[in-house]
Amino acid sequence: MLRVAVVGSGPSGVYAAQALVQQQAVPEVSVHVLDRLPCPYGLVRYGVAPDHEKIKSLQNTLRAVLEHPRVSFLGNVHVGPPPLVPQRLLGLYHAVVYCVGAATDRRLGVPGEELPGSYSATEFVSWYSAHPDAPGDAFALGAHSAVVIGVGNVAVDVARILARGAEELRPTDVPHLALGALADSRVTDVHMVGRRGPSQAKFTTKELRELGSLTGADVLVRADELALDPAYRDPSGLPAAGRRNVEVLRDWARREPMGRPRRIQLRFFLRPAALLGERAVRAVRFERTAPDGRGGVAGTGVFEDIDAQLVLRSVGYRGVPLPGLPFDEGRGTVPNAAGRVLRGGVPAPGEYVAGWIKRGPTGVIGTNRPCAKETVASLLADADVLAARPVAEDPLAALRAAGVEPVEWTGWLRIEAAEATLGEALGRTKVKIPDWAELMGAARAED
């Protein structure tokens, strides 16, 4: 039997496991899906906004794979530091597929970025998604003005959560402490700011329109900023997504505000120059940009300060090195050829990558499926050589002997049950547990 470890239980990891057990070329394949967290699903659990129930329902698809008889979920398994360095894993499995994503955010690189009140959008998303690494009370929701830097879907998500009423989030699984903080939030103005124009924004039209459907917030767009975009007056030459975005924004620019309690202001052609303040952020200084004629923008030397006591940067993700694996610092990925890890330019037997750590932080959730299939095709082409390598007869027993205490699927089911019980006690539906100790306690509880 070919024994494979998949490191990471998000979409790319689960799609890799699915491709391995569904293929016919090598009928006997056993897959262990390892994750540092005791809970599966990766960013589907810890990155999708709580009010996006349709996207979160993808967990049902991932669940079916993790319940396959030849797939085992093993949470609370930290790969990288001793004892589970990559070389040790290769002694337990014929092949290892690393699907560890892009674990950190890109920086702005401007003065004042480290001031209190300045965070990455990733930190904010982790907080309202109950990631156990996120502090429970980290965010300055006593602020009245928040600035979100970036115009992608993550930026739209955090702007929407800041502007949405807490009662609308109560039926979701948002952790109870976060729900309480959002209920007490004093934020009235959310500024979402991009350095380029509306035709180049990365958000999808569906996400953009959701902002306009909020019952407690007006969406404000400045027609003079939209007009700076050469494609604004005639968007017919744009790709369909860009054209639809411009049409939505044009419509909003013509609307009169309805006097709702919160305002979301979409700003364009402004790039951050500095975060201002002494003991905490009080404003963000932006430089006005203009199209440079080559698809980019250039600074104009004109500056504008936007009042802000909370700043969330959402300017992209970046992979981080995993100890024991090669890493391309420039690209933020593991060097690879069709998913085969390259060491010194040569494929490393038994080591593979899929997802963002393979290709960089691009695409949507569905992009991970063909990416994983390509990697699995490479692995299966190597199967005869891989299967000839001696490995541990029982990898799970070997992990335990090394001091690892995995949370198996039954432990995850106990966590699910505990979250349902918590929700019932709070008069809500299932409520996520945001604390490491509570998660592990639930996983280890007796039935």
Secondary structure as GFF3:
##gff-version 3
##sequence-region A 1 447
A	DSSP	beta_strand	2	7	.	.	.	ID=ss1
A	DSSP	alpha_helix	11	22	.	.	.	ID=ss2
A	DSSP	beta_strand	29	34	.	.	.	ID=ss3
A	DSSP	alpha_helix	43	46	.	.	.	ID=ss4
A	DSSP	alpha_helix	53	56	.	.	.	ID=ss5
A	DSSP	alpha_helix	58	66	.	.	.	ID=ss6
A	DSSP	beta_strand	71	74	.	.	.	ID=ss7
A	DSSP	alpha_helix	86	89	.	.	.	ID=ss8
A	DSSP	beta_strand	95	98	.	.	.	ID=ss9
A	DSSP	beta_strand	104	105	.	.	.	ID=ss10
A	DSSP	beta_strand	118	120	.	.	.	ID=ss11
A	DSSP	alpha_helix	121	128	.	.	.	ID=ss12
A	DSSP	beta_strand	145	149	.	.	.	ID=ss13
A	DSSP	alpha_helix	153	163	.	.	.	ID=ss14
A	DSSP	alpha_helix	166	169	.	.	.	ID=ss15
A	DSSP	alpha_helix	176	183	.	.	.	ID=ss16
A	DSSP	beta_strand	189	193	.	.	.	ID=ss17
A	DSSP	three_ten_helix	198	200	.	.	.	ID=ss18
A	DSSP	alpha_helix	205	212	.	.	.	ID=ss19
A	DSSP	beta_strand	217	221	.	.	.	ID=ss20
A	DSSP	alpha_helix	223	226	.	.	.	ID=ss21
A	DSSP	three_ten_helix	235	237	.	.	.	ID=ss22
A	DSSP	alpha_helix	240	254	.	.	.	ID=ss23
A	DSSP	beta_strand	262	267	.	.	.	ID=ss24
A	DSSP	beta_strand	270	276	.	.	.	ID=ss25
A	DSSP	beta_strand	283	291	.	.	.	ID=ss26
A	DSSP	beta_strand	297	307	.	.	.	ID=ss27
A	DSSP	beta_strand	310	313	.	.	.	ID=ss28
A	DSSP	beta_strand	317	318	.	.	.	ID=ss29
A	DSSP	beta_strand	336	337	.	.	.	ID=ss30
A	DSSP	beta_strand	340	343	.	.	.	ID=ss31
A	DSSP	beta_strand	346	353	.	.	.	ID=ss32
A	DSSP	alpha_helix	356	359	.	.	.	ID=ss33
A	DSSP	three_ten_helix	365	367	.	.	.	ID=ss34
A	DSSP	alpha_helix	368	381	.	.	.	ID=ss35
A	DSSP	alpha_helix	383	387	.	.	.	ID=ss36
A	DSSP	alpha_helix	395	401	.	.	.	ID=ss37
A	DSSP	alpha_helix	409	425	.	.	.	ID=ss38
A	DSSP	alpha_helix	436	444	.	.	.	ID=ss39
###
